[in-house]
Amino acid sequence: VARPGAGGAGTRGRGGIDQDVTTANSIGHPPHTLRADPVLSSKNKQFVISVTWKKPFGDVLNYRLYRVDGPTVSPTAFARKTLLTQTTLTSFTDDKVNPGATYTYFATARTVDGNESGMSNAWTVTVPK
């Protein structure tokens, strides 16, 4: 089961894994239309999570994709986020998931001048058993 979570955007500021949830929601031009869906892997017949997003306005150097274990990006959960990848692509396959577990994903964009955006919309998904 996949469903959208909470996310947002606003003005520029510091970004990255060290920011708190208030700061992450206040920085502009994050990736948008992020979604995460379970997909059955043809390699090992296990479910993986396919995460995709759209490029924001402006020049993007790369993206950072984060995962929170659980159904929301609360301030407490946000503090325990995991950086899954840094990539120039607008998609990622998370193959380090457990059947029945719930995860919430969000992405940020890094600009050529070194700034990191606020978080994209968040998307929550439960891995099928």
N, C-alpha and C positions, 0 to 999 in steps of 0.2 A: 504494500500500500504506500503510495507516494502522495505527498501533499505539500503545498507551499507553506513556508513559515514566515516569520517577520524579518524585515530588513529595511534599509532606508538610505537616504543620501541627503547632503546639505552642502556645507562650505568646506574649503580645504583645511588641512591641518596635518599633524603627524599621522603616520599610518603604520600598518604592520602588525606583527604578532604581539608586540608589547602594548598595544593600545587597549583601552577598556571598551566595554560595549557602547557607552555613551559617545565616546570619540569615534568609534567605528561607524556609528550611524550618522555622524555629523559631517563627514568628508564627502566631497562631490565626485561625480562621474565614475561610479563603480560599474563593473560588468552588469548586465541585466538579463532578464528572462532565463535565469538559471533554473535548471530542473535536474532531478536525479531519479533514475528509474532502474528497477531490478531487471537484469538480463541474464538468461541462462547461458553460461559459458560453453562454447562448443569444445573447448580444450579438456575440461575436467567435469563437465555436467554439474557444476556448482553455480550458484547465483553470484553475480558481481553487480556493482552499481555503476551505471553509465551516467556521468555528469556532463552536462553541456551548458553553455552560456553564450551570450551575444557580446560583441565588442562594444565598449562605450564610445562616446564621442571623444575625439582627440587622439593624440599619438600615444600608443601603448607599447612599452618595452616588453612586458610579459605579465603573466597572471599568477596569482597565488591562490591555490584552492585549499580550503580548511574544512575540517570535519569536527563536529561535536558529537560525543556519544550521548544519545538521548533525543527527546522530541522537541526541544526548544533551544533557542539561543538566549537564555537568561544571563544576567551578569555573572552568576556563579559558573554556569556551564561554559560561557564564553571564555572565562579565565583558563579553562582546561582544554581549549581548542588544540587541534593537531594540524600542523602544516603538512598536507599530503604531497603537494608537488608545486614546483615553480616551472611554468611552461609558456611557450609562445602560442600554443594551440588553444582552441576554445572548447576543448573536451578532455575528459580523463576517465579512465576505467579504474575504479577502486576494487581491487581483488582481495583486499585484506579485511573482509567483512565476515561476520558470523551469522548463520541462519537464525532467524527470529529476533535479531538485534535491530534496534532503531538508531538511525544516525541522521544528523542534520548537517547539510553542506552549505557553504557560501564561498564566494570568491572575491578577490580584490584585484585591481589593476595597478601595475607600476608604470609610471610615465618615464619618458626618456630623461627627464630632469631629476629622477630619483624619488619622486613623491609616490606614496601608495594611497590609493583611494580608500574610501569607506567600503563597507561590505555590500555585496549584492543582496538581492532578496535571498532569504534562506529557504531551503527545501528539505523537508523531512521525509524519510523513507524507511520502511521496515523490510528487512531482507526476508523473503519467503523461506519457510522451513522445508 
